[in-house]
Amino acid sequence: MEALLTADQKRLRNEIRNFVKQIPRQLLLDMDAEKVLFPREYLVEAAERNLLGLRFSREFGGRGLQWVDEIVALEEIGVLGASLACLYGLVSIVGEAIDFFGTESQKRKYLEPVLTGKLFCAEALTEPRGGSDFFGATTTARREGNYYILNGQKRFVVGADGADIFLVYARTGEGSPAKSISAFIVERDMGVDAKYVYGLMGTRGGGAGRLVFRDTKVPVENIILGENRGADVFHQMMIPERMTTAAAAAGSARVALEIAARYSDRRKAFGQKIREFQGVNFRIADSITRLDAARAMTFVAASSVDRMGSTGYTRRLVSQAKKFSSDSAWAVINDAMQVLGGIGYTNVYPVERLLRDLRLMMIWTGTNEIMNLIIQHEYYRELQEVIPDLRESELDAKEAFAQDEKIFE
């Protein structure tokens, strides 16, 4: 990565590292112990340093940067673990919908205060019956005059216990699922009930819970893009959903790798440092390779989105980055625990927390199985494109023209 980063990106990285360095150790411990359910002061501090929503316009409080810049920041935030990385990334995720599709008024009312730490945001996607079936949503929004009346539930909402505004998807039509969902900005005070806060295996302290909407009145001007256009918003938001995960996972894995490598250079067994045993140093080598490959894939995906926007091809790359980075991070952190041995399974080192945190990254923002569906689908679609300059390699076989032997049905 050092060879790829510009001088400005390295300066940004140093800014983020200085921010990360000053986050109180006690905050991480209290969040993991569920003594803190939503760390507002963390987001306020990031906003005061102008570190939130880096890609968004300076006019609204961002820095006008690109994805290749933001992933540099996100990897460093990932050092803090999944909870704080998620809360940081939510600004980019929810902000994407408002910035890309929102009206000037919506940007002023919601995006600007989110970027400046005056409002805190969350997204409400998953439903109790839905899981990966996003378009099977049953939450409804019925228009009555100048309001939409929302009824339904969303769960696994990070920030359910602390956010001020929610990006909520609800069904507004009777047609096909992809053409009958709309996206809304819903303020907590409009009648959002945080009914249940989950006890999580890891990624704690983000106030993840279930939201209930009972005749919640949302002004018409709070719809994003327009009625029954929620699918467009959703597909655009999946870019930051998955890019933030890919970059943050690499940061968490990097921490575990560094801890394990330093430990292996100090811990002795059978009269020598354990790093001298192939069973240990080969794990470190595999972890270095996985981590660098994940970071490179994420960088390429980010660069492609910067250049091409949201296309089938970039959706494939972004899905690959999310899947490969989280899978690789899981392997790296597991290997770090193995290098540490029994002490790695205790809270003497943070590796056990990083492992618990990382497990969720393979599930949220679309499970890695859903990533596989997208990857293969977009690739098969790419195969249908005729590229005249490509060599027809199928003919590079001695009996390539034996058509009677090429049986497909």
C-alpha positions as CSV (number, residue, x, y, z in Angstrom):
1,M,0.0,0.0,0.0
2,E,2.9,2.4,0.7
3,A,3.7,2.5,-3.0
4,L,0.1,3.3,-4.0
5,L,-0.6,6.1,-1.5
6,T,-0.1,9.7,-2.5
7,A,1.5,12.3,-0.1
8,D,-2.0,13.7,0.7
9,Q,-3.3,10.2,1.5
10,K,-0.3,9.6,3.8
11,R,-1.1,12.9,5.6
12,L,-4.7,11.8,5.9
13,R,-3.6,8.5,7.3
14,N,-1.5,10.3,9.9
15,E,-4.5,12.5,10.9
16,I,-6.6,9.4,11.4
17,R,-3.9,7.6,13.3
18,N,-3.6,10.6,15.7
19,F,-7.4,10.5,16.2
20,V,-7.3,6.7,16.8
21,K,-4.5,7.0,19.2
22,Q,-6.4,9.4,21.5
23,I,-9.5,7.2,21.8
24,P,-9.6,6.2,25.4
25,R,-8.8,2.5,26.1
26,Q,-11.6,2.6,28.6
27,L,-14.2,3.4,26.0
28,L,-13.4,0.2,24.1
29,L,-13.5,-1.8,27.3
30,D,-16.8,-0.2,28.4
31,M,-18.4,-0.8,25.0
32,D,-17.4,-4.4,25.0
33,A,-18.8,-4.7,28.6
34,E,-22.0,-3.0,27.4
35,K,-21.6,-0.2,29.8
36,V,-21.7,2.2,26.9
37,L,-24.4,1.7,24.3
38,F,-23.7,4.6,22.0
39,P,-20.5,6.6,22.1
40,R,-21.6,10.0,21.0
41,E,-18.4,11.7,22.1
42,Y,-16.4,9.5,19.7
43,L,-18.4,10.8,16.7
44,V,-18.4,14.4,18.0
45,E,-14.6,14.2,18.3
46,A,-14.3,12.9,14.7
47,A,-16.6,15.6,13.5
48,E,-14.6,18.3,15.2
49,R,-11.5,17.0,13.4
50,N,-13.4,17.1,10.1
51,L,-12.9,13.4,9.7
52,L,-16.5,12.2,9.0
53,G,-17.9,11.7,5.5
54,L,-14.6,12.5,3.8
55,R,-16.1,11.9,0.4
56,F,-18.9,14.5,0.7
57,S,-18.7,18.1,-0.4
58,R,-16.9,20.7,1.8
59,E,-20.1,22.7,1.4
60,F,-21.9,20.3,3.8
61,G,-18.9,19.5,6.1
62,G,-17.0,16.8,4.2
63,R,-13.6,17.1,2.5
64,G,-14.6,16.4,-1.1
65,L,-12.3,13.4,-1.3
66,Q,-12.7,10.0,-3.1
67,W,-13.1,6.4,-2.2
68,V,-9.4,5.7,-2.4
69,D,-8.9,8.3,0.3
70,E,-11.7,7.1,2.5
71,I,-10.5,3.5,2.6
72,V,-7.2,4.7,3.9
73,A,-9.1,6.3,6.8
74,L,-11.3,3.3,7.3
75,E,-8.5,0.9,7.7
76,E,-7.1,3.0,10.5
77,I,-10.5,3.2,12.1
78,G,-10.7,-0.6,11.9
79,V,-7.9,-0.8,14.4
80,L,-10.4,0.2,17.0
81,G,-12.6,-2.8,16.3
82,A,-15.9,-3.3,14.5
83,S,-18.2,-1.2,16.6
84,L,-16.4,2.1,16.3
85,A,-15.6,1.3,12.6
86,C,-19.3,0.6,12.0
87,L,-20.4,3.9,13.7
88,Y,-17.8,5.8,11.7
89,G,-18.9,4.0,8.5
90,L,-22.6,4.7,9.0
91,V,-22.0,8.4,8.3
92,S,-20.6,7.3,4.9
93,I,-23.5,4.8,4.3
94,V,-26.5,7.0,5.2
95,G,-24.7,10.1,3.9
96,E,-24.5,8.4,0.5
97,A,-28.2,8.2,0.1
98,I,-28.7,11.8,1.1
99,D,-25.8,13.2,-0.8
100,F,-26.4,11.1,-4.0
101,F,-30.2,11.3,-4.2
102,G,-31.3,13.9,-1.6
103,T,-32.7,17.4,-2.3
104,E,-30.8,20.5,-1.3
105,S,-33.1,20.9,1.6
106,Q,-32.5,17.3,2.8
107,K,-28.7,17.8,2.6
108,R,-28.9,21.0,4.7
109,K,-31.3,19.6,7.2
110,Y,-29.7,16.1,7.7
111,L,-26.3,15.6,5.9
112,E,-24.7,18.7,7.2
113,P,-25.5,18.2,10.9
114,V,-24.5,14.5,10.6
115,L,-21.1,15.5,9.2
116,T,-20.6,18.1,11.8
117,G,-21.5,15.9,14.7
118,K,-24.8,17.5,15.6
119,L,-27.0,14.6,14.5
120,F,-26.3,10.8,14.6
121,C,-27.6,8.5,11.9
122,A,-28.5,4.8,11.4
123,E,-30.0,2.7,8.7
124,A,-33.0,0.4,9.1
125,L,-32.8,-2.4,6.5
126,T,-33.3,-5.8,8.0
127,E,-36.7,-7.1,9.1
128,P,-37.4,-10.0,11.5
129,R,-38.8,-12.1,8.7
130,G,-36.4,-10.8,6.0
131,G,-32.7,-11.4,6.7
132,S,-31.0,-11.4,3.3
133,D,-34.3,-11.0,1.5
134,F,-34.3,-7.2,1.5
135,F,-36.9,-6.8,-1.1
136,G,-39.2,-9.0,0.9
137,A,-39.7,-6.1,3.3
138,T,-43.1,-5.9,4.9
139,T,-42.8,-2.5,6.6
140,T,-45.4,-0.3,4.8
141,A,-45.7,3.5,4.2
142,R,-49.1,4.8,3.3
143,R,-49.5,8.3,2.1
144,E,-52.1,10.5,3.8
145,G,-52.0,14.1,2.7
146,N,-48.6,15.6,3.5
147,Y,-47.4,12.6,5.4
148,Y,-46.5,8.9,5.0
149,I,-47.8,6.6,7.8
150,L,-45.2,3.9,8.5
151,N,-46.0,0.6,10.2
152,G,-43.6,-2.3,10.7
153,Q,-40.4,-3.4,12.3
154,K,-36.7,-3.4,11.5
155,R,-34.0,-5.2,13.5
156,F,-30.2,-5.4,13.9
157,V,-30.2,-1.6,13.5
158,V,-26.8,-0.3,14.8
159,G,-27.6,3.0,16.5
160,A,-31.2,2.0,17.4
161,D,-30.5,3.1,20.9
162,G,-28.6,6.3,20.1
163,A,-29.2,7.7,16.6
164,D,-31.3,10.8,15.9
165,I,-32.3,9.9,12.3
166,F,-32.9,6.6,10.5
167,L,-32.8,5.8,6.8
168,V,-35.8,3.5,6.6
169,Y,-37.1,1.4,3.6
170,A,-40.8,0.7,3.4
171,R,-43.2,-0.7,0.9
172,T,-45.3,2.0,-0.9
173,G,-46.6,0.0,-3.9
174,E,-48.2,-3.3,-4.9
175,G,-46.0,-4.2,-7.8
176,S,-42.8,-6.2,-7.9
177,P,-40.7,-5.9,-4.8
178,A,-37.9,-4.0,-6.5
179,K,-40.4,-1.4,-7.8
180,S,-42.6,-0.9,-4.8
181,I,-40.1,0.2,-2.0
182,S,-39.3,3.7,-1.0
183,A,-36.6,5.2,1.2
184,F,-37.3,7.7,4.0
185,I,-35.4,9.8,6.5
186,V,-37.2,9.2,9.8
187,E,-36.4,11.2,12.9
188,R,-36.6,9.5,16.2
189,D,-39.0,12.1,17.5
190,M,-41.5,11.2,14.8
191,G,-42.5,8.1,16.7
192,V,-39.7,5.6,16.5
193,D,-39.7,3.0,19.3
194,A,-36.4,1.3,20.1
195,K,-38.1,-1.9,21.4
196,Y,-35.1,-4.2,22.0
197,V,-31.4,-3.8,22.3
198,Y,-29.5,-7.0,21.4
199,G,-26.9,-8.8,23.5
200,L,-24.2,-9.5,20.9
201,M,-21.3,-11.9,20.8
202,G,-19.1,-9.1,19.7
203,T,-19.3,-5.7,18.0
204,R,-20.8,-4.4,21.2
205,G,-21.5,-0.8,22.3
206,G,-23.2,0.4,19.1
207,G,-26.8,0.2,20.5
208,A,-27.9,-2.4,18.0
209,G,-31.6,-3.1,18.4
210,R,-35.1,-3.5,16.9
211,L,-37.2,-0.6,15.8
212,V,-40.9,-0.5,15.8
213,F,-43.0,1.9,13.7
214,R,-46.6,2.3,14.8
215,D,-48.5,4.8,12.6
216,T,-45.3,6.8,12.5
217,K,-45.9,10.1,10.6
218,V,-43.2,11.1,8.2
219,P,-43.5,14.3,6.2
220,V,-43.7,13.8,2.4
221,E,-40.5,15.9,2.0
222,N,-38.6,13.2,3.8
223,I,-38.8,10.6,1.0
224,I,-35.6,10.1,-0.8
225,L,-35.6,10.2,-4.6
226,G,-39.3,9.5,-4.9
227,E,-42.0,7.0,-4.3
228,N,-41.1,3.4,-5.3
229,R,-37.5,4.4,-6.1
230,G,-36.0,2.7,-3.0
231,A,-34.3,0.1,-5.0
232,D,-32.1,2.7,-6.7
233,V,-31.2,4.1,-3.3
234,F,-30.4,0.6,-1.9
235,H,-28.2,-0.4,-4.8
236,Q,-26.2,2.8,-4.5
237,M,-25.8,2.4,-0.8
238,M,-24.4,-1.1,-1.1
239,I,-21.2,0.5,-2.3
240,P,-20.4,2.2,1.0
241,E,-22.0,-0.6,2.9
242,R,-19.5,-3.1,1.6
243,M,-16.5,-0.8,1.0
244,T,-16.5,0.3,4.7
245,T,-16.6,-3.3,5.8
246,A,-13.7,-4.3,3.5
247,A,-11.4,-1.6,4.6
248,A,-12.3,-1.8,8.3
249,A,-11.8,-5.6,8.3
250,A,-8.3,-5.1,7.0
251,G,-7.5,-2.7,9.9
252,S,-8.8,-5.2,12.5
253,A,-6.7,-8.0,11.0
254,R,-3.6,-5.9,10.8
255,V,-3.8,-5.3,14.6
256,A,-4.1,-9.0,15.3
257,L,-1.2,-9.8,13.0
258,E,1.0,-7.2,14.5
259,I,0.3,-8.5,18.1
260,A,0.9,-12.1,17.1
261,A,4.1,-11.3,15.2
262,R,5.6,-9.3,18.1
263,Y,4.6,-12.0,20.5
264,S,6.3,-14.7,18.4
265,D,9.5,-12.7,18.4
266,R,9.6,-12.6,22.2
267,R,8.0,-15.9,23.3
268,K,10.4,-18.8,23.7
269,A,9.8,-22.5,23.7
270,F,12.2,-25.4,23.4
271,G,15.1,-23.0,23.8
272,Q,14.3,-20.6,21.0
273,K,11.9,-17.9,19.9
274,I,8.7,-19.5,18.5
275,R,9.0,-17.3,15.4
276,E,11.8,-19.7,14.4
277,F,9.4,-22.6,14.1
278,Q,8.0,-23.1,10.7
279,G,4.6,-23.9,12.1
280,V,4.5,-20.3,13.5
281,N,6.4,-18.3,10.9
282,F,4.4,-19.8,8.0
283,R,1.2,-18.7,9.6
284,I,2.6,-15.2,9.9
285,A,3.6,-15.4,6.2
286,D,0.2,-16.6,5.1
287,S,-1.4,-13.8,7.2
288,I,0.8,-11.1,5.6
289,T,-0.1,-12.4,2.2
290,R,-3.9,-12.5,2.9
291,L,-3.9,-9.1,4.4
292,D,-2.0,-7.5,1.5
293,A,-4.2,-9.2,-1.0
294,A,-7.3,-8.0,0.7
295,R,-6.0,-4.4,0.9
296,A,-5.0,-4.4,-2.7
297,M,-8.4,-5.8,-3.8
298,T,-10.2,-3.1,-1.7
299,F,-8.0,-0.4,-3.2
300,V,-8.8,-1.5,-6.8
301,A,-12.5,-1.7,-6.0
302,A,-12.3,1.9,-4.5
303,S,-10.4,3.2,-7.5
304,S,-12.9,1.6,-9.9
305,V,-15.9,3.2,-8.1
306,D,-14.2,6.6,-8.2
307,R,-13.7,6.2,-12.0
308,M,-16.8,4.4,-13.1
309,G,-19.5,4.9,-10.4
310,S,-22.0,2.2,-9.7
311,T,-22.1,-0.4,-12.5
312,G,-22.4,-4.2,-12.7
313,Y,-18.6,-4.4,-12.9
314,T,-18.0,-2.2,-9.9
315,R,-20.7,-4.0,-7.9
316,R,-18.8,-7.2,-8.5
317,L,-15.5,-5.7,-7.4
318,V,-17.0,-4.2,-4.3
319,S,-18.7,-7.5,-3.4
320,Q,-15.4,-9.3,-3.9
321,A,-13.6,-6.8,-1.7
322,K,-16.1,-7.2,1.1
323,K,-16.1,-11.0,0.9
324,F,-12.4,-11.5,0.5
325,S,-11.4,-8.9,3.0
326,S,-13.7,-10.2,5.8
327,D,-12.9,-13.9,5.0
328,S,-9.2,-13.1,5.0
329,A,-9.4,-11.0,8.2
330,W,-11.2,-13.9,9.9
331,A,-8.4,-16.3,8.9
332,V,-5.7,-13.8,10.0
333,I,-7.2,-13.2,13.4
334,N,-7.7,-17.0,13.9
335,D,-4.1,-17.6,13.1
336,A,-3.0,-14.8,15.4
337,M,-4.9,-16.5,18.2
338,Q,-3.2,-19.8,17.3
339,V,0.2,-18.2,17.5
340,L,-0.6,-16.7,20.9
341,G,-1.8,-20.1,22.1
342,G,-3.9,-20.2,25.3
343,I,-3.2,-16.7,26.3
344,G,-4.8,-15.5,23.0
345,Y,-8.1,-17.0,24.2
346,T,-8.1,-14.7,27.2
347,N,-8.7,-11.0,27.6
348,V,-5.0,-10.4,28.3
349,Y,-4.8,-9.6,24.6
350,P,-7.5,-8.0,22.5
351,V,-7.3,-10.7,19.8
352,E,-10.3,-12.6,21.3
353,R,-12.4,-9.4,21.0
354,L,-11.2,-8.8,17.5
355,L,-12.3,-12.3,16.6
356,R,-15.7,-11.8,18.1
357,D,-16.1,-8.5,16.3
358,L,-14.9,-9.7,13.0
359,R,-17.4,-12.6,12.8
360,L,-20.2,-10.2,12.2
361,M,-18.5,-8.6,9.3
362,M,-19.0,-11.8,7.3
363,I,-22.7,-11.5,7.9
364,W,-23.7,-7.8,7.8
365,T,-24.2,-5.6,4.8
366,G,-25.1,-8.8,2.8
367,T,-23.7,-12.1,3.9
368,N,-20.6,-13.4,2.1
369,E,-22.9,-16.0,0.5
370,I,-24.9,-13.1,-1.0
371,M,-21.6,-11.6,-2.2
372,N,-21.0,-14.9,-4.0
373,L,-24.4,-14.6,-5.7
374,I,-23.6,-11.0,-6.9
375,I,-20.0,-11.9,-8.0
376,Q,-21.0,-14.9,-10.2
377,H,-24.1,-13.1,-11.5
378,E,-22.2,-10.0,-12.7
379,Y,-19.3,-12.2,-14.1
380,Y,-21.7,-14.3,-16.2
381,R,-23.2,-11.1,-17.5
382,E,-19.8,-9.8,-18.4
383,L,-19.2,-13.0,-20.4
384,Q,-22.1,-12.1,-22.7
385,E,-20.3,-9.0,-23.8
386,V,-18.5,-9.4,-27.2
387,I,-15.0,-8.0,-27.1
388,P,-13.6,-8.1,-30.7
389,D,-9.9,-7.8,-29.8
390,L,-9.9,-10.9,-27.5
391,R,-8.3,-14.1,-28.7
392,E,-10.8,-17.0,-29.0
393,S,-8.8,-19.3,-26.7
394,E,-11.4,-22.1,-26.9
395,L,-10.0,-22.9,-30.3
396,D,-6.5,-23.5,-28.9
397,A,-7.0,-27.3,-28.7
398,K,-6.1,-29.9,-31.3
399,E,-9.7,-31.1,-31.7
400,A,-11.3,-27.8,-31.1
401,F,-13.5,-28.1,-34.2
402,A,-14.9,-31.5,-33.3
403,Q,-18.4,-30.1,-32.9
404,D,-20.0,-33.5,-32.5
405,E,-18.1,-33.8,-29.2
406,K,-19.2,-30.5,-27.8
407,I,-22.5,-31.6,-26.4
408,F,-24.4,-29.2,-24.1
409,E,-27.8,-30.8,-23.7
